[in-house]
Structures are given as C-alpha cells and as structure tokens.
Amino acid sequence: MKKHRITLGEVLQYDPDFENEVDKIKNQGGVYISNKPSGDYGTVFLLNGKAVKVTTDSVELEHAQKLKGKKTNNFVFIYDVTQRNEKLGIITMEVLGQLNQQIPEEWVEATEKEAQRLGIDPEELDFIGDNVMEHPKTGKLKMIDV
C-alpha cells in the first residue's frame, strides 16, 4: 500500500497535484529540509542551494507574492512564487538556520508592523518555533512561514 501525504484545507483529502509537484522537485534532486517530510500545508526541500516549498496554503501564497523580491528586516527573502492554482504553489526562498533563542516580544511587534506596511494582515502570522529561523550570517530572526 502506497502512503500518500495529506494536505489540510477545508477538507482532508489526497491531492494528486500536490504530489506531482513534490515528485518533480524530488526528481530534480530536492532533499527534505526537516526531519518530518510535511507540515500541515506544505513540504520544504533543499534544491540548488535554496529552500523550495510546495504549499496548499492560499494565504501563504498571497503573502509570498507580496514579499517576492523584497529585502525586508523580518521576513525570509523570497526569490520566486509559482502558483499552480488558487490553493497550490511553489515558493522558492533563502535557506536559513535553526532558531537558537527565544523569540523576543520586540521582534514580534516589529514584524507585525513590517507586515502591515507590506500589506499583510499581522493577525495571519503564526509566531511558533519552526516558523521563525535565524539568518546564518547575520543571526537576525526571520519569519519563514509567511
């Protein structure tokens, strides 16, 4: 029996389009970045020195489009966003390192203000551990799950 990843949205279901995108990235040499192959809405790979995320989160795709190509203080740099349909897309972003500290409240407040300036509703951000990482060169915190 073949195991299938499940994407979460309004209804739990197998998404063959998601699986096809994941298979394309794996066939190009993509390697899972984390120990767990999938999150609630997506899967992240390391491919050609960049993080490539296949996601079914339409809000994240909308935010990624707004951030694409912009250098920000508190968000991961997004090189490209390819939207396959309303709820499926690929986000190519910089690779960051694990968070080695607690998330300071001042950083959360600054990130919320920056999000608002960029046209992103701060209420749609999720400041949990894996969604915030450190830039490997500067040590600055960056929100990766936009």
GUMARMI-976623 format. One record per residue: residue number from 1; residue in three letters; x negated, y negated, z of N, C-alpha, C in turn. Coordinates in steps of 0.05 Angstrom, whole numbers, plus 5000, padded with zeros to 4 digits. Example, Ala and Ser with C-alpha at 12.3 -4.5 7.8 and 13.67 -1.06 7.14 Angstrom:
+-----+-----+------+------+------+-------+-------+-------+------+------+------+
|   i |  aa | n_px | n_py | n_pz | ca_px | ca_py | ca_pz | c_px | c_py | c_pz |
+-----+-----+------+------+------+-------+-------+-------+------+------+------+
|   1 | ALA | 4736 | 5114 | 5156 |  4754 |  5090 |  5156 | 4736 | 5066 | 5156 |
|   2 | SER | 4743 | 5045 | 5142 |  4727 |  5021 |  5143 | 4742 | 4999 | 5157 |
+-----+-----+------+------+------+-------+-------+-------+------+------+------+
This chain:
+-----+-----+------+------+------+-------+-------+-------+------+------+------+
|   i |  aa | n_px | n_py | n_pz | ca_px | ca_py | ca_pz | c_px | c_py | c_pz |
+-----+-----+------+------+------+-------+-------+-------+------+------+------+
|   1 | MET | 4983 | 5024 | 5000 |  5000 |  5000 |  5000 | 4982 | 4975 | 5000 |
|   2 | LYS | 4987 | 4957 | 4981 |  4971 |  4933 |  4980 | 4982 | 4912 | 4999 |
|   3 | LYS | 4964 | 4900 | 5014 |  4972 |  4878 |  5033 | 4973 | 4852 | 5017 |
|   4 | HIS | 4993 | 4836 | 5023 |  4996 |  4810 |  5010 | 4996 | 4789 | 5031 |
|   5 | ARG | 4984 | 4766 | 5024 |  4985 |  4743 |  5041 | 5013 | 4732 | 5040 |
|   6 | ILE | 5022 | 4720 | 5061 |  5049 |  4708 |  5062 | 5045 | 4678 | 5065 |
|   7 | THR | 5059 | 4663 | 5049 |  5059 |  4634 |  5052 | 5083 | 4626 | 5068 |
|   8 | LEU | 5080 | 4606 | 5085 |  5102 |  4597 |  5102 | 5112 | 4571 | 5091 |
|   9 | GLY | 5138 | 4569 | 5088 |  5151 |  4546 |  5079 | 5178 | 4546 | 5092 |
|  10 | GLU | 5199 | 4541 | 5077 |  5225 |  4543 |  5088 | 5232 | 4572 | 5094 |
|  11 | VAL | 5223 | 4590 | 5077 |  5229 |  4619 |  5079 | 5203 | 4634 | 5076 |
|  12 | LEU | 5200 | 4655 | 5093 |  5176 |  4672 |  5089 | 5180 | 4689 | 5064 |
|  13 | GLN | 5159 | 4687 | 5047 |  5161 |  4702 |  5022 | 5134 | 4706 | 5009 |
|  14 | TYR | 5131 | 4727 | 4993 |  5107 |  4732 |  4978 | 5108 | 4712 | 4954 |
|  15 | ASP | 5085 | 4700 | 4949 |  5083 |  4680 |  4927 | 5062 | 4689 | 4907 |
|  16 | PRO | 5070 | 4701 | 4885 |  5051 |  4711 |  4866 | 5034 | 4689 | 4853 |
|  17 | ASP | 5044 | 4665 | 4851 |  5029 |  4642 |  4840 | 5006 | 4635 | 4859 |
|  18 | PHE | 5011 | 4636 | 4886 |  4990 |  4631 |  4906 | 4969 | 4653 | 4903 |
|  19 | GLU | 4977 | 4678 | 4902 |  4958 |  4700 |  4899 | 4941 | 4697 | 4873 |
|  20 | ASN | 4953 | 4689 | 4851 |  4939 |  4685 |  4826 | 4917 | 4664 | 4829 |
|  21 | GLU | 4923 | 4642 | 4843 |  4903 |  4620 |  4847 | 4881 | 4630 | 4865 |
|  22 | VAL | 4888 | 4645 | 4886 |  4867 |  4656 |  4904 | 4849 | 4675 | 4888 |
|  23 | ASP | 4861 | 4693 | 4872 |  4846 |  4712 |  4856 | 4827 | 4698 | 4837 |
|  24 | LYS | 4836 | 4676 | 4824 |  4819 |  4661 |  4806 | 4794 | 4650 | 4820 |
|  25 | ILE | 4798 | 4640 | 4844 |  4775 |  4628 |  4859 | 4756 | 4651 | 4868 |
|  26 | LYS | 4768 | 4673 | 4877 |  4751 |  4696 |  4885 | 4735 | 4706 | 4861 |
|  27 | ASN | 4747 | 4707 | 4838 |  4734 |  4717 |  4814 | 4711 | 4699 | 4805 |
|  28 | GLN | 4713 | 4673 | 4813 |  4691 |  4654 |  4806 | 4669 | 4655 | 4827 |
|  29 | GLY | 4672 | 4672 | 4847 |  4651 |  4675 |  4868 | 4659 | 4661 | 4894 |
|  30 | GLY | 4683 | 4652 | 4897 |  4692 |  4640 |  4922 | 4691 | 4659 | 4945 |
|  31 | VAL | 4682 | 4649 | 4968 |  4680 |  4665 |  4992 | 4696 | 4651 | 5014 |
|  32 | TYR | 4712 | 4667 | 5029 |  4727 |  4655 |  5051 | 4709 | 4640 | 5069 |
|  33 | ILE | 4717 | 4616 | 5077 |  4701 |  4599 |  5095 | 4703 | 4609 | 5124 |
|  34 | SER | 4727 | 4615 | 5133 |  4731 |  4622 |  5161 | 4734 | 4652 | 5164 |
|  35 | ASN | 4734 | 4661 | 5189 |  4737 |  4689 |  5195 | 4765 | 4700 | 5187 |
|  36 | LYS | 4785 | 4682 | 5189 |  4811 |  4691 |  5181 | 4816 | 4682 | 5152 |
|  37 | PRO | 4826 | 4700 | 5135 |  4830 |  4694 |  5107 | 4850 | 4672 | 5101 |
|  38 | SER | 4871 | 4669 | 5118 |  4891 |  4649 |  5111 | 4902 | 4636 | 5136 |
|  39 | GLY | 4910 | 4610 | 5132 |  4924 |  4596 |  5153 | 4953 | 4597 | 5147 |
|  40 | ASP | 4969 | 4580 | 5160 |  4998 |  4580 |  5156 | 5005 | 4574 | 5127 |
|  41 | TYR | 4991 | 4555 | 5115 |  4999 |  4545 |  5088 | 4977 | 4549 | 5068 |
|  42 | GLY | 4953 | 4558 | 5075 |  4932 |  4559 |  5055 | 4909 | 4576 | 5062 |
|  43 | THR | 4891 | 4578 | 5043 |  4866 |  4593 |  5045 | 4844 | 4576 | 5034 |
|  44 | VAL | 4821 | 4576 | 5049 |  4798 |  4559 |  5041 | 4774 | 4577 | 5034 |
|  45 | PHE | 4761 | 4570 | 5012 |  4738 |  4584 |  5002 | 4714 | 4565 | 5000 |
|  46 | LEU | 4690 | 4576 | 5001 |  4666 |  4561 |  4993 | 4660 | 4569 | 4965 |
|  47 | LEU | 4659 | 4549 | 4947 |  4654 |  4554 |  4919 | 4637 | 4531 | 4907 |
|  48 | ASN | 4614 | 4538 | 4897 |  4596 |  4518 |  4885 | 4590 | 4494 | 4904 |
|  49 | GLY | 4586 | 4501 | 4930 |  4578 |  4480 |  4949 | 4601 | 4463 | 4959 |
|  50 | LYS | 4626 | 4470 | 4952 |  4649 |  4454 |  4960 | 4669 | 4472 | 4973 |
|  51 | ALA | 4686 | 4460 | 4990 |  4709 |  4475 |  5002 | 4732 | 4473 | 4982 |
|  52 | VAL | 4744 | 4495 | 4975 |  4766 |  4496 |  4957 | 4790 | 4509 | 4971 |
|  53 | LYS | 4811 | 4494 | 4974 |  4834 |  4503 |  4989 | 4858 | 4507 | 4971 |
|  54 | VAL | 4869 | 4531 | 4971 |  4895 |  4536 |  4958 | 4916 | 4532 | 4979 |
|  55 | THR | 4935 | 4514 | 4974 |  4955 |  4508 |  4995 | 4983 | 4508 | 4983 |
|  56 | THR | 5002 | 4514 | 5000 |  5031 |  4513 |  4993 | 5044 | 4491 | 5009 |
|  57 | ASP | 5029 | 4473 | 5021 |  5039 |  4451 |  5037 | 5043 | 4426 | 5020 |
|  58 | SER | 5067 | 4420 | 5012 |  5072 |  4398 |  4994 | 5064 | 4371 | 5006 |
|  59 | VAL | 5067 | 4368 | 5033 |  5059 |  4343 |  5046 | 5029 | 4340 | 5045 |
|  60 | GLU | 5014 | 4362 | 5050 |  4985 |  4361 |  5048 | 4976 | 4354 | 5019 |
|  61 | LEU | 4989 | 4364 | 4999 |  4982 |  4358 |  4972 | 4987 | 4328 | 4966 |
|  62 | GLU | 5009 | 4317 | 4977 |  5015 |  4289 |  4973 | 4993 | 4272 | 4987 |
|  63 | HIS | 4986 | 4279 | 5011 |  4965 |  4264 |  5026 | 4938 | 4266 | 5011 |
|  64 | ALA | 4931 | 4290 | 5001 |  4906 |  4294 |  4988 | 4905 | 4277 | 4962 |
|  65 | GLN | 4927 | 4274 | 4949 |  4927 |  4256 |  4925 | 4921 | 4228 | 4933 |
|  66 | LYS | 4931 | 4219 | 4955 |  4926 |  4191 |  4965 | 4897 | 4188 | 4973 |
|  67 | LEU | 4884 | 4209 | 4983 |  4856 |  4207 |  4992 | 4836 | 4213 | 4971 |
|  68 | LYS | 4844 | 4225 | 4949 |  4826 |  4234 |  4928 | 4807 | 4211 | 4919 |
|  69 | GLY | 4781 | 4217 | 4921 |  4760 |  4199 |  4912 | 4755 | 4175 | 4930 |
|  70 | LYS | 4769 | 4173 | 4953 |  4765 |  4151 |  4971 | 4746 | 4158 | 4994 |
|  71 | LYS | 4727 | 4140 | 4999 |  4709 |  4144 |  5022 | 4724 | 4132 | 5046 |
|  72 | THR | 4728 | 4148 | 5066 |  4743 |  4139 |  5090 | 4726 | 4144 | 5114 |
|  73 | ASN | 4734 | 4132 | 5136 |  4720 |  4136 |  5162 | 4726 | 4162 | 5175 |
|  74 | ASN | 4751 | 4171 | 5172 |  4761 |  4193 |  5189 | 4772 | 4217 | 5174 |
|  75 | PHE | 4772 | 4217 | 5147 |  4783 |  4239 |  5132 | 4761 | 4252 | 5115 |
|  76 | VAL | 4764 | 4278 | 5110 |  4746 |  4292 |  5093 | 4746 | 4279 | 5065 |
|  77 | PHE | 4723 | 4280 | 5051 |  4723 |  4269 |  5023 | 4735 | 4290 | 5005 |
|  78 | ILE | 4755 | 4281 | 4989 |  4768 |  4299 |  4970 | 4759 | 4292 | 4942 |
|  79 | TYR | 4747 | 4312 | 4929 |  4737 |  4309 |  4902 | 4760 | 4311 | 4881 |
|  80 | ASP | 4778 | 4330 | 4886 |  4798 |  4335 |  4865 | 4823 | 4348 | 4878 |
|  81 | VAL | 4845 | 4343 | 4865 |  4870 |  4356 |  4873 | 4884 | 4365 | 4847 |
|  82 | THR | 4889 | 4391 | 4846 |  4903 |  4402 |  4822 | 4929 | 4413 | 4832 |
|  83 | GLN | 4951 | 4402 | 4823 |  4977 |  4410 |  4833 | 4990 | 4428 | 4811 |
|  84 | ARG | 4995 | 4453 | 4819 |  5007 |  4473 |  4801 | 5038 | 4470 | 4799 |
|  85 | ASN | 5050 | 4464 | 4822 |  5078 |  4457 |  4823 | 5083 | 4442 | 4849 |
|  86 | GLU | 5108 | 4436 | 4856 |  5113 |  4420 |  4879 | 5101 | 4431 | 4905 |
|  87 | LYS | 5100 | 4457 | 4907 |  5090 |  4470 |  4932 | 5066 | 4487 | 4929 |
|  88 | LEU | 5050 | 4482 | 4908 |  5026 |  4498 |  4904 | 5004 | 4480 | 4891 |
|  89 | GLY | 4981 | 4480 | 4904 |  4959 |  4464 |  4892 | 4932 | 4473 | 4903 |
|  90 | ILE | 4912 | 4461 | 4891 |  4884 |  4467 |  4899 | 4871 | 4440 | 4906 |
|  91 | ILE | 4859 | 4439 | 4930 |  4845 |  4415 |  4939 | 4816 | 4422 | 4941 |
|  92 | THR | 4799 | 4406 | 4928 |  4770 |  4410 |  4929 | 4759 | 4388 | 4946 |
|  93 | MET | 4744 | 4395 | 4967 |  4734 |  4376 |  4986 | 4706 | 4382 | 4995 |
|  94 | GLU | 4694 | 4363 | 5010 |  4667 |  4368 |  5020 | 4668 | 4389 | 5042 |
|  95 | VAL | 4645 | 4402 | 5046 |  4643 |  4422 |  5067 | 4633 | 4408 | 5092 |
|  96 | LEU | 4647 | 4413 | 5114 |  4640 |  4402 |  5140 | 4633 | 4424 | 5159 |
|  97 | GLY | 4623 | 4417 | 5183 |  4615 |  4436 |  5203 | 4635 | 4438 | 5225 |
|  98 | GLN | 4632 | 4460 | 5241 |  4650 |  4464 |  5264 | 4648 | 4441 | 5284 |
|  99 | LEU | 4670 | 4436 | 5296 |  4672 |  4415 |  5317 | 4659 | 4425 | 5342 |
| 100 | ASN | 4640 | 4410 | 5352 |  4625 |  4418 |  5376 | 4630 | 4399 | 5399 |
| 101 | GLN | 4653 | 4387 | 5399 |  4661 |  4368 |  5421 | 4691 | 4366 | 5423 |
| 102 | GLN | 4700 | 4354 | 5444 |  4729 |  4348 |  5446 | 4735 | 4325 | 5427 |
| 103 | ILE | 4760 | 4324 | 5419 |  4769 |  4302 |  5402 | 4776 | 4278 | 5419 |
| 104 | PRO | 4760 | 4256 | 5417 |  4765 |  4232 |  5433 | 4792 | 4219 | 5426 |
| 105 | GLU | 4806 | 4209 | 5445 |  4831 |  4195 |  5440 | 4827 | 4171 | 5422 |
| 106 | GLU | 4804 | 4157 | 5426 |  4799 |  4133 |  5409 | 4797 | 4141 | 5380 |
| 107 | TRP | 4785 | 4165 | 5374 |  4783 |  4174 |  5347 | 4811 | 4180 | 5335 |
| 108 | VAL | 4828 | 4193 | 5351 |  4855 |  4199 |  5342 | 4870 | 4173 | 5335 |
| 109 | GLU | 4868 | 4153 | 5353 |  4881 |  4127 |  5347 | 4870 | 4114 | 5322 |
| 110 | ALA | 4844 | 4114 | 5318 |  4831 |  4102 |  5295 | 4840 | 4117 | 5269 |
| 111 | THR | 4842 | 4144 | 5271 |  4851 |  4160 |  5249 | 4880 | 4154 | 5241 |
| 112 | GLU | 4897 | 4151 | 5261 |  4925 |  4144 |  5256 | 4927 | 4117 | 5242 |
| 113 | LYS | 4911 | 4097 | 5251 |  4912 |  4071 |  5238 | 4902 | 4073 | 5210 |
| 114 | GLU | 4880 | 4088 | 5206 |  4869 |  4090 |  5178 | 4890 | 4104 | 5160 |
| 115 | ALA | 4903 | 4125 | 5171 |  4923 |  4139 |  5155 | 4945 | 4120 | 5146 |
| 116 | GLN | 4954 | 4103 | 5165 |  4975 |  4084 |  5158 | 4966 | 4065 | 5136 |
| 117 | ARG | 4942 | 4055 | 5138 |  4931 |  4037 |  5117 | 4930 | 4051 | 5090 |
| 118 | LEU | 4926 | 4077 | 5090 |  4924 |  4093 |  5065 | 4951 | 4103 | 5055 |
| 119 | GLY | 4972 | 4096 | 5069 |  4999 |  4104 |  5061 | 5007 | 4132 | 5070 |
| 120 | ILE | 4994 | 4142 | 5091 |  5000 |  4168 |  5103 | 5014 | 4164 | 5130 |
| 121 | ASP | 5036 | 4177 | 5134 |  5050 |  4175 |  5159 | 5034 | 4189 | 5181 |
| 122 | PRO | 5024 | 4174 | 5201 |  5008 |  4186 |  5222 | 5023 | 4209 | 5237 |
| 123 | GLU | 5049 | 4208 | 5237 |  5064 |  4229 |  5251 | 5061 | 4256 | 5236 |
| 124 | GLU | 5052 | 4256 | 5211 |  5049 |  4280 |  5196 | 5022 | 4293 | 5199 |
| 125 | LEU | 5004 | 4281 | 5216 |  4978 |  4291 |  5221 | 4978 | 4310 | 5245 |
| 126 | ASP | 4962 | 4331 | 5244 |  4961 |  4351 |  5265 | 4933 | 4352 | 5275 |
| 127 | PHE | 4928 | 4341 | 5299 |  4901 |  4338 |  5310 | 4892 | 4363 | 5327 |
| 128 | ILE | 4898 | 4386 | 5317 |  4889 |  4410 |  5332 | 4861 | 4417 | 5323 |
| 129 | GLY | 4847 | 4433 | 5340 |  4819 |  4440 |  5336 | 4809 | 4445 | 5308 |
| 130 | ASP | 4820 | 4465 | 5294 |  4809 |  4472 |  5267 | 4815 | 4451 | 5246 |
| 131 | ASN | 4832 | 4432 | 5252 |  4838 |  4411 |  5232 | 4819 | 4388 | 5233 |
| 132 | VAL | 4801 | 4387 | 5253 |  4781 |  4366 |  5255 | 4754 | 4379 | 5256 |
| 133 | MET | 4736 | 4369 | 5239 |  4709 |  4380 |  5237 | 4688 | 4358 | 5239 |
| 134 | GLU | 4663 | 4365 | 5240 |  4641 |  4346 |  5241 | 4626 | 4345 | 5215 |
| 135 | HIS | 4619 | 4320 | 5207 |  4602 |  4317 |  5183 | 4574 | 4327 | 5191 |
| 136 | PRO | 4563 | 4345 | 5175 |  4537 |  4358 |  5183 | 4514 | 4338 | 5185 |
| 137 | LYS | 4514 | 4317 | 5170 |  4492 |  4298 |  5171 | 4496 | 4275 | 5191 |
| 138 | THR | 4520 | 4265 | 5193 |  4525 |  4242 |  5210 | 4537 | 4249 | 5237 |
| 139 | GLY | 4548 | 4273 | 5239 |  4562 |  4280 |  5264 | 4589 | 4268 | 5268 |
| 140 | LYS | 4598 | 4251 | 5249 |  4624 |  4239 |  5251 | 4646 | 4259 | 5248 |
| 141 | LEU | 4667 | 4254 | 5263 |  4691 |  4272 |  5262 | 4707 | 4265 | 5237 |
| 142 | LYS | 4718 | 4286 | 5224 |  4734 |  4283 |  5200 | 4758 | 4301 | 5201 |
| 143 | MET | 4781 | 4291 | 5194 |  4805 |  4306 |  5192 | 4804 | 4322 | 5166 |
| 144 | ILE | 4807 | 4348 | 5167 |  4805 |  4364 |  5142 | 4832 | 4374 | 5133 |
| 145 | ASP | 4851 | 4378 | 5151 |  4878 |  4387 |  5143 | 4895 | 4363 | 5141 |
| 146 | VAL | 4895 | 4351 | 5117 |  4907 |  4324 |  5114 | 4937 | 4327 | 5110 |
+-----+-----+------+------+------+-------+-------+-------+------+------+------+
